[in-house]
Amino acid sequence: MIGERTVDGFRAVTLSAPQPGVEATFVPGGGMVGCSLRHRGDELLGQRGGLARYVAARSTMGIPLLHPWANRLGARRFEVAGREVDVDAASPPAAEDPNGLPIHGFMSAAPGWRVSRRDPTGEGGTLTADFDFAADAGLMRAFPFPHELTIEASLAGPTLTIATTVRASGDAAVPISFGYHPYFRLPGVGRYDWEIEIPVRQRLALDDRMLPTGEREEVEVPGGPLGSRTFDDAYVAPSVSVPFTVAGGGRRIAVAFDSGFPYAQVYAPADDDVIALEPMTAAANALVAGGPDLTLTEPGESYRASFSVTVTDS
């Protein structure tokens, strides 16, 4: 089922699967952000400052797209794939982290998304929206790589799948470094009691600015209660068959990196009852660092990546 409603004054599109009681809501006019994911009426996404603040202040909430880079960049002006990126030339500008580094790309709350498909089904439906990056002069000044973006959000019973495609629409190869920052929460269950599974085997070493050094270390994150643990860590993503999970209060959220996301960031701060399980197409700062791990999509070709969120009673 597909419906519409208004969230903080913005038109939102809702995909609903009545039998498992899952409902996902997206806002095309607010950067195609996933602003809500409900299970049996309970909100599972961290709202933080809410949709209105997300649009006005380019903060983060829900499930936002981070493009053309996820996480941080170590420079504001640099060359990649034969072209110069000038972060400060973007309109609107990128947000900054506490160290003054540009963070999370330019697409937060970006207007200009066009809904191209709405296909309802009995167990949910599919919503597709497109964005022509090349048509936006304020973005192209900063990141001069013509391309088109497509987000396809599909709900099938308990599973929400978000697939993102970048098509190189001009005469230049497009560097791929996007990701998502989904904030999850378990309503009615204290953070201390959230049961987590972080099925990673390699962590990326970070410097004092939270940028990868290029070194990797073997790691095992113990499963069990989140407790007082905090995370802001970068990892090599696990096999597609092994999901990240957070469970409690009779509910389980499983996040699987289905394809195209070889890296992951896990973020669980001490001062907010959320945990972010973040799929990333490249490590942080890959646009600046370059190297063999940075994928280039050639003119006329496409890069597609998808992840899924499954909500069940546990």
Protein Blocks (a to p, Z undefined) as FASTA:
>chain_A
ZZdddeehiacdddddfknopacdddfknoopafbdceehiafbdfknojklmmmnopae
hjadddfbehjafbfbdceehiacdfklpccdddddfkopaehijmgopahiacfbdcdd
fklpaddddddfklmmklmmmmccdcddddddddehjbccdddddddfbfbdcddfbdcd
dddddehiafklpccdddbfbdcdddfkopaehiacdddddedjfklaccddddddddfk
lccdddeehiacddddfbhpabccddddfkbccddddddfbdehklmngpjklccddehi
acddddddddddZZ
